Amino acid sequence: MATNFLVHEKIWFDKFKYDDAERKFYEQMNGPVAGSSRQENGASVILRDIARARENIQKSLAGSSGPGASSGPSGDHSELAVRIASLEVENQSLRGVVQDLQQAVSRLEARLSVLEKSSPAYRATAPQTQHVSPMRQAEPPVRKAAPAAEDDEDDAIDLFGSDEEEDKEAARLRAERLRQYAEKKAKKAVLVAKSSILLDVKPWDDETDMAQLEACVRSIQLDGLTWGGSKLVPVGYGIRKLQIQCVVEDDKVGTDLLEEEITKFEEHVQSVDIAAFNKI
């Protein structure tokens, strides 16, 4: 049933065979399709190269034959001739400049020589024995030779003596200055360190004679000690203490020495205290 059905159908089962036959026919007529395309591509490339080469040749020919280009050897010769002529003109102008400079230098040299000859220094250094005979020219140096030698000896002796005198003078001045400095230093007042001390001197009781106590304290005389003002300050129960000011030189009098000297008056003094101590 199936085969009978396919028989009656209009189906071309051999189409591939006809396609192959047609392809082979055209290949035999024109060659293979791939080969032909490759050949066409190669030919197109060669044609493009040929066209470019022609174009380049034409451009080169147009450039060489243009209005600015020289036509053949005659054009080259003419250009060289023009350049040589310009160089010759330039050379002539440079020669003229060099000649002018040489003339100016020669004039300057002449003026310089004239100025040198007219200057007083040149006159002083110029030789003065041009018109003197040889005999006269030989005699003066002989006569002046001895005095010149004597002058040189005198100068040498004077120089030596002047050095000694200068040394002595310098030593004397140095000694004088040292002496003046020592005197000035001796006269200069030396700064002495001093202190101001406020002492509280306490009696034994209210029956102690405070005037006598103050007199005992002021009777202490030491080198570098100066007594100042004093006053009586109440302590209590009718007892008063003596507050006295003094100035001492630190290198000569100390607080311990003051306390020791004041406490020697045992009949009147019970104790000694330092109320204030200030550097001057």
C-alpha positions in Angstrom: 0.0 0.0 0.0 2.8 2.4 0.9 4.8 1.7 -2.2 1.8 2.1 -4.4 1.0 5.4 -2.8 4.6 6.6 -3.3 4.5 5.5 -6.9 1.5 7.7 -7.6 3.2 10.7 -5.8 5.2 13.3 -7.8 8.5 13.1 -5.8 11.9 13.6 -7.5 14.1 11.0 -5.8 17.0 11.5 -8.1 17.4 15.2 -7.8 20.9 15.0 -6.1 22.1 13.1 -9.1 21.0 15.8 -11.4 22.6 18.4 -9.1 25.9 16.6 -9.2 25.8 16.3 -13.0 25.0 20.0 -13.4 27.9 21.0 -11.0 30.3 18.8 -12.9 29.2 20.2 -16.2 29.8 23.8 -15.0 33.1 22.9 -13.5 34.3 21.4 -16.7 33.2 24.6 -18.5 34.6 27.2 -16.1 36.8 25.2 -13.7 36.1 24.7 -10.0 34.3 27.4 -8.2 36.8 27.8 -5.4 39.8 27.8 -7.7 38.1 30.4 -9.9 37.4 32.7 -6.9 41.0 32.4 -5.8 42.3 33.2 -9.3 40.0 36.2 -9.4 41.2 37.4 -6.1 44.9 37.0 -7.2 44.2 38.8 -10.4 42.5 41.7 -8.6 45.5 42.1 -6.3 47.9 42.2 -9.2 45.8 44.7 -11.0 45.7 46.9 -8.0 49.5 46.8 -7.6 49.9 47.6 -11.3 47.5 50.6 -10.9 49.4 51.9 -7.9 52.7 51.6 -9.7 51.3 53.5 -12.7 50.0 56.2 -10.4 53.3 56.5 -8.6 55.1 56.8 -11.9 52.7 59.5 -13.2 53.1 61.5 -9.9 56.9 61.3 -10.1 56.9 62.4 -13.8 54.5 65.3 -13.0 56.7 66.4 -10.0 59.9 66.4 -12.1 58.3 68.2 -15.0 56.6 70.9 -12.8 57.1 74.6 -13.0 59.5 74.7 -9.9 61.7 71.8 -11.2 64.6 72.2 -13.4 64.4 70.4 -16.8 67.4 68.2 -17.3 71.1 69.0 -16.8 70.7 72.6 -18.1 68.4 73.4 -15.2 70.9 72.1 -12.6 73.7 74.1 -14.2 71.7 77.3 -14.1 70.8 76.8 -10.4 74.4 76.2 -9.5 75.5 79.3 -11.4 72.9 81.4 -9.5 74.1 80.1 -6.2 77.8 80.6 -7.1 77.0 84.2 -8.1 75.3 84.9 -4.8 78.2 83.4 -2.9 80.6 85.6 -4.8 78.6 88.7 -3.9 78.5 87.7 -0.3 82.3 87.0 -0.3 83.0 90.5 -1.7 80.8 92.2 0.9 82.6 90.2 3.7 86.0 91.3 2.3 84.9 94.9 2.4 83.9 94.5 6.1 87.2 92.8 7.0 89.1 95.6 5.3 87.2 98.3 7.2 87.9 96.5 10.5 91.6 96.3 9.7 91.7 100.0 9.0 89.9 100.8 12.2 92.3 98.6 14.2 95.4 100.2 12.6 94.0 103.7 13.4 93.4 102.7 17.0 96.9 101.3 17.3 98.3 104.6 16.0 96.3 106.6 18.5 97.4 104.3 21.3 101.0 104.7 20.5 100.7 108.5 20.3 99.0 108.6 23.7 101.6 106.4 25.3 104.4 108.6 23.9 102.7 111.7 25.2 102.0 110.3 28.7 104.4 111.4 31.6 105.0 107.8 32.7 106.3 107.0 29.3 108.6 110.0 29.4 109.9 109.0 32.8 110.7 105.4 31.7 112.0 106.4 28.3 115.8 106.0 28.0 117.7 109.3 28.3 121.1 108.2 27.0 120.4 108.1 23.3 122.6 111.1 22.4 125.3 110.3 24.9 128.7 109.0 23.7 129.7 105.5 24.8 132.5 106.8 27.1 130.2 109.2 29.0 127.6 106.4 29.2 130.1 104.0 30.9 131.4 106.5 33.5 128.3 107.4 35.5 127.4 103.9 36.6 131.0 103.4 37.9 130.8 106.6 39.9 127.3 105.8 41.3 128.0 102.2 42.0 129.8 102.9 45.3 127.2 105.3 46.7 124.5 102.9 45.7 126.2 100.1 47.6 126.7 102.4 50.6 123.0 103.4 50.5 122.0 99.8 50.4 124.2 99.1 53.5 122.8 102.1 55.3 119.3 101.0 54.5 119.9 97.5 55.7 121.4 98.8 59.0 118.6 101.3 59.4 116.0 98.6 58.8 117.6 96.3 61.3 117.8 99.0 63.9 114.2 100.2 63.2 113.0 96.6 63.9 114.7 96.6 67.3 113.3 100.0 68.1 109.9 98.9 67.1 110.2 95.8 69.3 111.3 97.9 72.2 108.5 100.4 71.6 105.9 97.6 71.4 107.2 96.1 74.6 107.1 99.4 76.4 103.5 100.1 75.2 102.4 96.7 76.3 103.9 97.1 79.7 102.3 100.5 80.1 98.9 99.2 79.1 99.2 96.3 81.6 100.1 98.7 84.4 97.2 100.9 83.6 94.9 97.9 83.5 96.2 96.8 86.9 95.6 100.2 88.4 92.2 100.5 87.0 91.3 97.0 88.3 92.6 97.9 91.7 90.6 101.1 91.8 87.4 99.4 90.7 85.1 98.8 93.5 84.7 95.1 94.3 81.2 93.9 94.8 80.8 92.6 98.4 78.0 90.2 99.2 75.9 91.6 102.1 72.9 90.5 104.0 70.3 92.2 106.1 69.4 90.4 109.3 66.6 91.1 111.8 67.3 89.6 115.2 64.9 88.9 118.1 66.8 89.1 121.4 64.6 87.8 124.3 65.3 88.7 128.0 64.8 86.4 131.0 61.8 88.2 132.5 60.0 91.5 132.7 62.5 92.9 135.2 65.4 92.8 132.7 66.7 96.3 131.8 66.1 96.4 128.1 68.2 99.6 127.6 71.1 97.8 129.2 70.4 94.8 127.0 70.4 96.9 123.8 73.6 98.6 124.9 75.3 95.2 125.4 74.2 94.1 121.9 75.4 97.2 120.2 78.7 96.9 122.0 79.6 94.0 119.8 81.9 95.4 117.1 83.0 93.1 114.3 84.6 93.8 110.9 81.8 93.7 108.4 79.0 94.3 110.9 76.9 97.4 111.0 74.0 97.8 113.5 70.8 99.5 112.4 67.5 100.5 114.0 65.8 98.7 116.9 62.5 98.5 118.8 60.9 96.8 121.7 58.1 94.3 120.8 55.7 93.0 123.5 55.8 89.3 124.0 53.3 88.7 126.9 53.0 89.0 130.6 54.8 92.3 130.6 57.8 90.9 128.9 59.2 92.6 125.8 61.9 91.5 123.3 64.5 93.6 121.5 64.1 93.5 117.7 67.3 94.9 116.2 68.4 95.3 112.5 72.0 94.8 111.3 73.9 94.5 108.0 76.7 92.0 107.7 79.2 91.1 105.0 78.7 87.4 104.2 82.4 86.6 103.9 83.3 88.2 107.3 80.3 87.7 109.6 77.9 84.8 109.9 74.7 84.3 111.9 76.3 81.7 114.1 79.0 84.2 115.1 76.4 86.8 115.9 74.3 84.5 118.1 77.4 83.3 119.9 78.5 86.9 120.6 75.1 88.1 121.8 74.5 85.0 124.0 77.7 85.8 126.0 75.7 88.4 127.9 74.0 85.7 130.0 72.7 88.1 132.7 70.4 89.9 130.2 69.9 87.6 127.2 67.9 84.4 127.3 68.0 83.5 123.6 68.5 84.9 120.1 66.4 84.2 117.0 66.6 85.3 113.4 63.3 86.9 112.5 64.3 87.8 108.9 67.2 87.3 106.6 67.6 89.1 103.2 70.4 89.3 100.7 71.3 92.8 99.6 
